[in-house]
Amino acid sequence: MDYDKERGMARNLKITVDYNRCVGNAMCEQYAPNTFGLNDERQSYVKDPAGDPEEMVIEAATNCPVSAIKVEDADTGEVLFVEENF
């Protein structure tokens, strides 16, 4: 969870990895190592959506070379990060 200044409480994140896009570059693991891992197929997966601060998760999504990560507020559905063609 990360702190939501407007609501005065921690924000729950919903993080989605598009396995049709993910090529296992592992950039997300470098930026948010407690949130992302690599599965047996060497594709990223979400091991703990609250593992790293929101800023680190957004940075990981931003740096995904194939735009395979979408980040939303799990409670409100607000999209916090997504590339156009997700």
Number of C-alpha atoms within 10 A of each C-alpha: 16 16 13 12 9 6 8 8 11 13 20 18 24 18 23 17 19 16 13 8 14 19 16 20 15 20 18 29 20 15 21 22 18 19 22 26 19 16 12 6 8 13 19 26 22 20 14 15 22 19 17 17 17 22 12 18 28 21 16 22 26 20 16 20 17 16 18 23 28 20 21 19 16 14 10 10 11 12 13 14 17 17 13 6 6 12
